[in-house]
């Protein structure tokens, strides 16, 4: 019987994805707070759109990173 081993390169790729997600988790809400704090600013709408996109990207990167890590541990390599 063959033992399953973790694919280390895929694991590192998943961890890097989660690091970018962590950065996005901090940057997105900070930008959103800055945008909502000064509604009279001319960059209110563009900054709010960018902040929402970064927050959505953070959620996507979290799911992608966790899935990559799970694939590195449990996927059968041929």
LINRAKA-V600986 format. One record per residue. N is the residue number from 1. SS is DSSP state (H for helix, E for strand, C for the rest). Layout:
n:N ss:SS
n:N ss:SS
//
This chain:
n:1 ss:C
n:2 ss:C
n:3 ss:C
n:4 ss:C
n:5 ss:C
n:6 ss:C
n:7 ss:C
n:8 ss:H
n:9 ss:H
n:10 ss:H
n:11 ss:H
n:12 ss:H
n:13 ss:H
n:14 ss:H
n:15 ss:H
n:16 ss:H
n:17 ss:H
n:18 ss:H
n:19 ss:H
n:20 ss:H
n:21 ss:H
n:22 ss:H
n:23 ss:H
n:24 ss:H
n:25 ss:H
n:26 ss:H
n:27 ss:H
n:28 ss:H
n:29 ss:H
n:30 ss:H
n:31 ss:H
n:32 ss:H
n:33 ss:H
n:34 ss:H
n:35 ss:H
n:36 ss:H
n:37 ss:H
n:38 ss:C
n:39 ss:C
n:40 ss:C
n:41 ss:C
n:42 ss:C
n:43 ss:C
n:44 ss:H
n:45 ss:H
n:46 ss:H
n:47 ss:H
n:48 ss:H
n:49 ss:H
n:50 ss:H
n:51 ss:H
n:52 ss:H
n:53 ss:H
n:54 ss:H
n:55 ss:H
n:56 ss:H
n:57 ss:H
n:58 ss:H
n:59 ss:H
n:60 ss:H
n:61 ss:H
n:62 ss:H
n:63 ss:H
n:64 ss:H
n:65 ss:H
n:66 ss:H
n:67 ss:H
n:68 ss:H
n:69 ss:H
n:70 ss:H
n:71 ss:H
n:72 ss:H
n:73 ss:H
n:74 ss:H
n:75 ss:C
n:76 ss:C
n:77 ss:C
n:78 ss:C
//
